[in-house]
């Protein structure tokens, strides 16, 4: 697909319904002092722990916390932290790190790192598999400012495929996030463009910072600093073809982590001088 046509590419989305509702957040705990920039979140049932990490400029470390926010495990990963932005896991408890933060849209080394479940109880761990990928539509590094749509901070794993959602940094952006799939197979892959969804023009409110899917694959959610978009009643991986509910979080902190735990969503934000550094719960019932 020619790069000039990307902005016009939209998956044939037919929303069953669209609604908006307030979503007051319940504070579950504050993150311990060791974690200042929680940039991802994943609940792993096999460990009954929440896992997080910090992004570029920080050490390559995974942190595990219990439901009360007590730090249970710190795992130093033998891999550089170029710009770690997201976490996901599989049914065996293996964790996957999304090293694909790309603010300037100039990276040619986008990667996902697999950390074996057996290594998460140690203080150090290596990468057991590396999945590299690229966006075939990107021809210039960086592209023109009007086409800087290749940053990403959000993904999840389902049916052995990674689903990656881009963060739109182009000038005059309408907030369109693009959905790509990459197989969970070591190697270098061309990411497959599946569709797109418009979140809104205000970057602070609408740029996608994380994504999550529930255990049975019936609910998918996208996160921004101020909103969640909850998708339901979709078929296969046509996530944008289902019913979408826009949930206002009534808050403006820098939210960067999202995950499901049973029927609830959990959210974390980065700490600054006055706000953030907390774990929140949103009951979807």
C-alpha positions as CSV (number, residue, x, y, z in Angstrom):
1,X,0.0,0.0,0.0
2,X,1.4,3.4,-1.0
3,X,2.2,5.6,2.1
4,X,0.1,8.4,0.6
5,X,-2.9,6.2,0.9
6,X,-2.5,5.1,4.5
7,X,-4.4,8.0,6.0
8,X,-7.3,7.0,3.8
9,X,-7.2,3.4,4.7
10,X,-10.0,2.5,7.1
11,X,-11.2,-1.0,8.0
12,X,-14.9,-1.3,7.0
13,X,-16.1,-0.5,10.5
14,X,-19.8,-0.9,11.3
15,X,-20.3,-0.1,15.0
16,X,-23.3,-1.8,16.4
17,X,-23.6,1.0,18.9
18,X,-21.5,3.8,20.4
19,X,-22.1,5.3,23.8
20,X,-20.3,7.4,26.4
21,X,-20.4,7.0,30.1
22,X,-18.5,8.3,33.1
23,X,-15.9,5.9,34.6
24,X,-14.8,7.0,38.1
25,X,-11.6,5.2,39.0
26,X,-11.0,3.5,42.3
27,X,-7.4,3.9,43.6
28,X,-6.1,0.4,44.6
29,X,-2.6,1.4,45.8
30,X,0.3,3.7,45.2
31,X,3.4,2.3,43.5
32,X,6.4,1.7,45.6
33,X,9.2,4.3,45.4
34,X,11.3,2.0,43.2
35,X,8.8,2.5,40.3
36,X,8.4,6.1,39.1
37,X,7.5,5.6,35.5
38,X,5.1,2.7,35.2
39,X,4.8,2.5,31.5
40,X,3.0,-0.9,31.1
41,X,0.8,-3.3,33.0
42,X,0.0,-7.0,32.7
43,X,-1.7,-9.3,35.2
44,X,-0.4,-12.8,35.0
45,X,-2.8,-15.4,36.6
46,X,0.0,-18.0,36.8
47,X,1.8,-15.8,39.3
48,X,-1.2,-13.9,40.6
49,X,0.9,-10.7,40.2
50,X,0.8,-7.5,38.3
51,X,3.9,-6.8,36.2
52,X,5.2,-3.5,35.0
53,X,8.3,-1.8,33.6
54,X,9.7,1.6,32.9
55,X,10.4,3.1,29.5
56,X,13.4,4.7,27.8
57,X,16.0,6.2,30.0
58,X,15.4,3.6,32.7
59,X,17.0,0.2,33.5
60,X,15.9,-2.9,31.7
61,X,13.9,-4.3,34.7
62,X,10.6,-6.0,35.2
63,X,8.7,-5.4,38.5
64,X,6.1,-7.7,40.0
65,X,3.5,-6.4,42.6
66,X,0.8,-8.1,44.6
67,X,-2.8,-6.8,44.8
68,X,-1.8,-4.5,47.7
69,X,1.0,-2.9,45.8
70,X,3.9,-4.7,47.6
71,X,6.9,-5.2,45.4
72,X,7.4,-9.0,45.2
73,X,10.0,-9.4,42.4
74,X,12.5,-7.4,40.5
75,X,14.0,-9.1,37.4
76,X,16.9,-7.5,35.5
77,X,16.7,-8.4,31.8
78,X,19.8,-9.0,29.8
79,X,18.6,-6.6,27.0
80,X,18.9,-2.9,26.5
81,X,15.9,-0.8,27.1
82,X,15.7,1.3,23.9
83,X,12.1,2.3,24.5
84,X,10.1,-0.4,26.3
85,X,6.4,0.6,26.3
86,X,4.2,-2.4,26.8
87,X,3.7,-5.9,28.3
88,X,1.6,-8.9,27.5
89,X,1.6,-12.6,28.4
90,X,0.5,-15.9,27.1
91,X,-1.4,-18.8,28.7
92,X,1.8,-20.3,30.1
93,X,2.8,-17.2,32.1
94,X,5.6,-16.1,29.7
95,X,5.9,-12.3,29.5
96,X,6.6,-10.3,26.3
97,X,8.1,-6.8,26.3
98,X,7.2,-4.4,23.6
99,X,10.4,-2.5,22.7
100,X,8.7,-0.4,20.0
101,X,8.4,3.1,21.4
102,X,9.1,5.3,18.4
103,X,8.4,9.0,19.2
104,X,10.5,10.3,16.2
105,X,9.3,7.6,13.8
106,X,12.9,6.8,12.9
107,X,13.5,3.3,14.3
108,X,14.4,0.3,12.2
109,X,14.8,-2.1,15.2
110,X,11.2,-2.6,16.5
111,X,11.1,-5.7,18.7
112,X,9.2,-7.9,21.1
113,X,11.2,-9.9,23.7
114,X,10.0,-13.1,25.3
115,X,10.9,-13.8,28.9
116,X,10.2,-17.4,30.0
117,X,7.9,-17.9,32.9
118,X,10.5,-20.1,34.7
119,X,12.9,-17.1,34.7
120,X,10.5,-14.7,36.4
121,X,11.3,-16.0,39.8
122,X,15.0,-15.1,39.4
123,X,16.7,-11.8,39.9
124,X,18.0,-11.9,36.3
125,X,16.7,-13.3,33.0
126,X,17.7,-13.4,29.4
127,X,15.5,-13.1,26.3
128,X,14.4,-16.6,25.1
129,X,13.0,-15.3,21.8
130,X,13.1,-12.1,19.8
131,X,10.3,-11.1,17.4
132,X,11.3,-8.3,15.1
133,X,8.9,-6.5,12.8
134,X,8.5,-3.5,10.6
135,X,5.7,-1.5,9.1
136,X,5.7,-2.1,5.3
137,X,3.9,1.2,4.7
138,X,6.8,3.2,6.1
139,X,9.3,4.2,3.5
140,X,11.2,7.1,5.2
141,X,12.9,7.2,8.6
142,X,11.5,9.6,9.7
143,X,8.7,10.3,7.4
144,X,7.2,13.8,6.9
145,X,5.7,15.2,10.0
146,X,2.2,14.8,8.4
147,X,2.8,11.0,8.2
148,X,4.4,10.3,11.6
149,X,2.0,7.5,12.4
150,X,4.4,4.7,13.3
151,X,5.0,5.2,17.0
152,X,3.4,2.4,19.2
153,X,2.9,2.0,22.9
154,X,0.1,-0.6,23.0
155,X,-0.2,-4.3,22.2
156,X,-1.6,-7.7,23.4
157,X,-1.2,-11.3,22.5
158,X,-4.1,-13.5,21.5
159,X,-4.3,-16.8,19.5
160,X,-0.5,-16.6,19.1
161,X,-0.6,-13.2,17.3
162,X,0.5,-9.9,18.6
163,X,-1.9,-7.0,18.0
164,X,-0.2,-3.6,17.9
165,X,-1.9,-0.3,18.0
166,X,-0.1,2.8,16.8
167,X,0.2,6.2,18.5
168,X,-0.5,9.0,16.0
169,X,2.1,11.8,16.2
170,X,1.4,13.4,12.8
171,X,0.6,17.1,12.4
172,X,-3.1,17.9,12.3
173,X,-3.8,14.4,13.6
174,X,-7.4,13.1,13.9
175,X,-6.2,10.6,16.4
176,X,-6.4,7.6,14.1
177,X,-4.7,4.5,15.6
178,X,-3.8,1.8,13.2
179,X,-4.1,-1.9,14.1
180,X,-1.3,-4.3,13.0
181,X,-0.8,-8.0,13.6
182,X,2.5,-9.8,14.0
183,X,2.9,-13.6,14.5
184,X,4.4,-14.9,17.7
185,X,7.3,-16.5,15.9
186,X,11.0,-15.5,16.3
187,X,12.3,-13.7,13.2
188,X,11.7,-10.5,11.3
189,X,8.1,-9.9,10.1
190,X,6.2,-7.4,8.0
191,X,3.4,-6.2,10.3
192,X,0.0,-6.7,8.7
193,X,-2.3,-3.7,8.6
194,X,-5.8,-4.8,9.7
195,X,-7.7,-1.6,10.2
196,X,-7.9,1.8,12.0
197,X,-10.0,3.7,14.5
198,X,-10.4,7.4,15.1
199,X,-10.0,8.4,18.8
200,X,-10.1,12.2,18.5
201,X,-8.0,15.2,17.6
202,X,-6.8,16.2,21.1
203,X,-3.5,14.3,21.5
204,X,-3.5,14.5,25.3
205,X,-7.0,13.0,25.5
206,X,-6.9,10.6,22.6
207,X,-3.5,9.2,21.8
208,X,-3.5,5.4,22.5
209,X,-1.1,4.5,25.3
210,X,-2.0,0.8,25.9
211,X,-4.4,-2.0,24.9
212,X,-5.7,-5.2,26.5
213,X,-7.9,-8.2,25.8
214,X,-9.8,-10.4,28.3
215,X,-9.0,-14.0,28.8
216,X,-11.8,-15.4,26.5
217,X,-11.2,-12.8,23.8
218,X,-14.7,-11.2,24.0
219,X,-13.6,-7.8,25.2
220,X,-10.8,-5.5,23.9
221,X,-9.9,-2.1,25.4
222,X,-7.8,0.8,24.3
223,X,-6.4,3.4,26.8
224,X,-5.5,7.1,26.6
225,X,-4.8,9.6,29.4
226,X,-8.5,10.4,29.7
227,X,-10.5,7.7,28.1
228,X,-11.0,4.0,27.5
229,X,-12.7,2.5,24.4
230,X,-14.2,-0.8,25.1
231,X,-14.9,-3.1,22.1
232,X,-17.3,-6.1,22.3
233,X,-19.3,-8.3,19.9
234,X,-16.6,-8.5,17.3
235,X,-15.6,-11.5,15.2
236,X,-12.1,-13.0,15.2
237,X,-9.7,-10.1,15.1
238,X,-12.0,-7.5,13.5
239,X,-12.0,-5.7,16.8
240,X,-13.0,-2.3,15.3
241,X,-16.2,-3.9,13.8
242,X,-17.9,-4.5,17.1
243,X,-19.8,-2.5,19.6
244,X,-17.7,0.3,21.1
245,X,-18.3,2.1,24.4
246,X,-16.3,5.2,25.2
247,X,-15.6,5.6,28.9
248,X,-14.5,8.9,30.3
249,X,-12.1,8.5,33.2
250,X,-12.6,12.0,34.6
251,X,-8.9,12.3,35.1
252,X,-5.9,13.7,33.2
253,X,-2.8,11.9,34.6
254,X,-0.3,10.2,32.3
255,X,-1.9,6.7,32.0
256,X,0.3,4.2,30.3
257,X,-0.7,0.7,31.5
258,X,-3.9,-1.3,31.0
259,X,-4.9,-4.9,31.7
260,X,-7.8,-7.1,32.4
261,X,-8.2,-9.2,35.6
262,X,-11.4,-11.2,35.3
263,X,-14.2,-8.7,34.6
264,X,-12.3,-5.6,35.7
265,X,-9.8,-3.3,34.1
266,X,-6.7,-2.1,35.9
267,X,-4.9,1.0,34.9
268,X,-1.6,2.6,36.1
269,X,-0.1,6.0,35.5
270,X,3.3,7.6,35.7
271,X,4.2,9.7,38.7
272,X,5.0,13.4,38.5
273,X,5.3,16.1,41.2
274,X,1.6,16.2,42.1
275,X,-0.2,13.3,40.6
276,X,0.0,9.7,39.4
277,X,2.1,6.8,40.5
278,X,-1.1,4.8,41.3
279,X,-3.0,1.7,40.3
280,X,-6.7,2.1,39.6
281,X,-9.5,-0.4,39.1
282,X,-12.5,0.1,36.8
283,X,-15.4,-2.3,37.4
284,X,-17.0,-3.0,34.0
285,X,-20.2,-4.5,35.4
